[in-house]
Amino acid sequence: MTQPFDICIRGAGIVGRTLALHLAAKQLRVALVAPADKPVAVLTAPLPDVRAYALNLLSRQWLEAVRCWPDTSDATPVLSMQVQEDDGGQVAFHASESGSGALNWIVDVPALEARLQEAVRFQPFIEVVESPQPAALTVVCEGRTSSTRQEWGVDWDVKPYDQWALATRVRCAQPHAQVARQWFHQGEILAFLPLGGPEGNLCAIVWSVSPERAQTLQALEAEEFCQALQTASHGALGVLTLSGDRKVWPLQQAVARRWSGVSEQGAWVLAGDAAHNMHPLAGQGLNMGLADVAELVRVLDARPYWRSVGDPKLLRQYERARKADFAVMGQANDALQQLFTNPHPALQAMRNWGMNRFEHSGPIKQWVARRAMGVLGKPATQGKKHA
């Protein structure tokens, strides 16, 4: 590939690779900074990686546009979602009520990463490199602990939560029936996310608990852990069998004060978890990262031919749009976290009352569901499918 590159992307996770593929489809020359790739055959074999993401319609469309949407067995459509509180409060969302084929899709991370890796290998406008390369624009997609963001002195406002997430996978005695389930109980948040296709009985688990409880749950023997999980889920899917490692990590909401700028190396922007991250209770983390991809591609693609991809005016346009979206979603997500993790009896009563009122709120409930599904407003312009 002839240098210089138009864009250097630091970070080759889902956001970084998706962005690289869309930019390459616009015939921009991309350097993707990543460690040496493992063979795809290794990535598609069973792995201890227990991550799964809830992706909405717009995220699906952006991945489909670069031919990286996984098969149905690795991207399970969610037809309904059931949310229950401590003392009878409950809300249910159904795809049929929202005029959509699915509320979202629970996507197996290793399968998605394998698709993206394979697509990058066959895209001639992308070169995978081991170190940052000179380019008109650098996009930082390194995740929440980004070393580049720290190196360039970008302030990182962090609001730590007194919670850790515990993630794993379980096989259930009963099929999940394409239902996502969530329980709020005494400050804890437990989610069962359906995996393995429409007829499957595999669920990804995300359990938000205190740091001490997370470590205790991680240390339990498999049978003891499954019994605790079965109790917390009210036996909704019968006897549970552990089918993956248990991973824990601290939860926070964080946002960079600046998402674009100019350094000695040239113009830069942040995207994905390098720019923002939030509590997983609403399942919007990766959707927000892929929305960053959509907006950045839209801004760069709409620029006049004489304007550089590193033009600060363009990058500030991207920053303003994405900061505004994160302000809405982040504040709503933080408010829900504060509300549902406070064990005070008065708040518990208010939560249950509010959930039951919301369940019968009609248009308001539908609006919230469509917002989470990513079907409100005008979709951003997608990149072309590459050959």
Secondary structure, 3 states (H helix, E strand, C coil): CCCCEEEEEECCCHHHHHHHHHHHHCCCCEEEECCCCCCHHHHCCCCCCCCEEEECHHHHHHHHCCCCCCCHHHEEEECEEEEECCCCCEEEEEHHHHCCCCCEEEEEHHHHHHHHHHHHHCCCCEEEECCCCCEEEEEECCCCCCHHHHHCCCCEEEEEEEEEEEEEEEEECCCCCCEEEEEEECCEEEEEEEECCCCCCEEEEEEEECHHHHHHHHHCCHHHHHHHHHHHCCCCCCCEEECCCCEEEEEEEEEECCCEEEECCEEEEECHHHCEECCHHHCCHHHHHHHHHHHHHHHHHCCCCCCCCCCHHHHHHHHHHHHHHHHHHHHHHHHHHHHHCCCCHHHHHHHHHHHHHHHCCCHHHHHHHHHHHCCCCCCCCCCCCCC
